[in-house]
Amino acid sequence: MSGIAHDLSHRLADRAEAVCRHYLSNGRREGRYWLVGDIRNTPGRSLFVRLQASAKGPAGKWTDAATGEHGDLLDVIRGSRGLTDFADVANEARTFLNLRHPEPEPSTLRRRVVPAPAGHVEAARRLFAMSQPLAGTLAETYLRRRGITLLHGTGNLRFHPRCYYKPGDGPSETWPAMIAAVTDLTGRITGIHRTWLAPDGSDKAPVDAPRKAMGDLLGSTVRIGVPDSVMAAGEGIETMLSLRQVLPNMAMAPALSAAHLAAILFPPALRRLYIVRDNDPAGDAARDMPMERANAEGIEAICLSPTLGNFNEDLQRLGMDALRACVRLQLAPEDVLRFMSLPR
C-alpha cells in the first residue's frame, strides 16, 4: 500500500462507523461490526466491517463471508461509489474526511492494531454459520441425484440458498451452494468448501469453477463420521459419500484435492487408513504421499481404487452391487464384517 493510501486508510479507520453510515447506508451496526450485503451497499448481512480495533484485527477491515473477499475502507468507497481509478477513490476519501464528524473515543485510538487473521478463516466460519442443515434442501437433492442417499453424520455439510460467486473479473452472482466445513483434528473449523448448484439441484451450477475452497486447509479435511482406529480419506466429497453408501459406519475424510490429501493429519487412534484414489495421474500422486507418511507412523495404509474414474462414477453407472463387490475385494477381511453393508 502506498504512503497516501496507508494514510487515508488509517484516517478512515479512525472514523469507521461514520464511513459505514455514509457509504454503506443499507447496513446497520451490530455490536462491534457494521453488517451489509457487500461493498456495493447491497442490503444484507454477508459483509462485516470491524468498527473498533481488537485482538481480531484493526478497525476498518472488512470480510465478505459469502465471497471471501476482504479489504479496507478505501475499498468500501471504491465499491459503493463504483470508482475504478485510485485518484478518484483518494479524492472521494479526502472529501469525506474534510466533513465534520465526532472524533472517536480516545480508548479506541489507543488500542493496539494487529494484523487480520490469515486465510479467511473467520469468513469461512461465518458463512458456515449462516448456512442451513442439509435435510430437505437443494444440496440434498443434488447428492441424491448422484446416487448418494445415506446422509447420517453429515453435520459438516450444509446449504446456502444464495452464495456469492465471482466469475473472474465480472460482477458477483448468487447461486445455491452446498457448504462443507473443513475442520482440524479437534473439530475446529479452519475453512469451508463451496459447491455451487443449479437452481433445481440437478447438477453443479453452469459456472467456470463450481467448486472453491477458502480458509486454512492444510492438514484439515471435511470430516464425515467419527474416526477411531479405521478411516478412509480421499479427494472429493461426492466420491467419499459414494464409498460410504457401502461402508456406512466407516469415518470418511474428503481432503478436497490431491495436494491436500497428501498432507492430511492422522487422528491419534488411527491404525488403518484406506486411501481412496481417483483413476488419473493426480490420484496416483495423491496416493503415494499419505501412504508413505502413514507407514512411517505405524499406520497400515491400503489403497482403494474404483473401476471407473472415481467411486461416484461407479455408483451412478455400475450400481450399488458392483460398487460393493469392487470395494469388498480391497478391504481387510475384518473390515468387511465390521463396516460393509449387506445387500438388500
Steps between C-alpha positions, in 0.01 A plus 500: 500500500637845406564766762196700386275194507633393840439846648148526358414147610622575854301825519186328372544220754494760780149588377395148398138521614449840334646362176261205513198718573588721204605244237324183621172658602301184425673322788490539874718468806496179702740499792848587378418442132310667218300245300391546138466288186823600322726798433254622235257578786262217418261423788595184685725358771789334317761774539644583844692825558694515827419831670760486777850358516519180699704183532327384181640785294499874433194718459377553147589153372215307343433147378220379276402161643324400179790562262811499720593850378656736752648847512493841668281809493660631181357190332160583653514846343609352168227237497213713628574783258592279204845656462791336317795745514682541830519876446120518501481280810756718679316820407172356629672395824652849545159657444348280765780560749452878468144461633451571867437181696532419871846376588516133600540418866862533623494142622439389143805689376725351768419141417781300345446421130580140408486325162174344383487120518644329193323261266146637534436259788265742674305554177477124448354449847245776446386357168457155654305650790268679257428177312221257583491125569515273196165319540229608259722742305625517141834369627328180610325486160839538329654213697200270448517566125853361518381184674597611851220431746674409828551840662520416870785670683541773237471799732805655332297533178250784476313709242495868411220615265682810366876459524708760319707389201746732329565403136848633429487875445122514461240604757410262782210258453302296749432127469381235742795312647596200707726626780747261662687580820871415492614414854819407680544200730326683785192576290584872470394652168804620307335554161204420280438351157225623269331300224272733305186328374248535220175670615316166505782306665534269200873565453776747573440861396594587139797716601869476417611381844205349691723384787713730714649481847620771734674507834788308651465157342843342548470185710124541550214315328122491472433245774202269453444261788725460804835328429638241738762245402386483135402769252505577128643815340469620142455809288139586415197526728276311255764229455525437873124512555462243221744266674301552819194356325660156541708580813237693701678479836852590389616857558580687179737794451469686167815711466363691195810470278791269428744745659300526821450124515878461507518729805213379722563461872430158651282459810701366798300174522528419129644158423376435144453760227318432174629740238235551234653584165352627176602332176726776367866606537414742780333213684822297482701788642242563773512134603875469541573782744241418773584132464868571574411730788254250650749215481766717665262556794416130536158532331402234250415666168279328240408650165140481374463543124178544298412310185433820305629851565386525862259331739213734418529399136496136612189560710308685229599294196563152641265497798518420870565128465796552267641769728465271801672212320786724388562639849459165678793347313729781618408513870678329783286189583414622850375831359260323264317365804531820699412767245343361184125521454319188381304495171129555544 
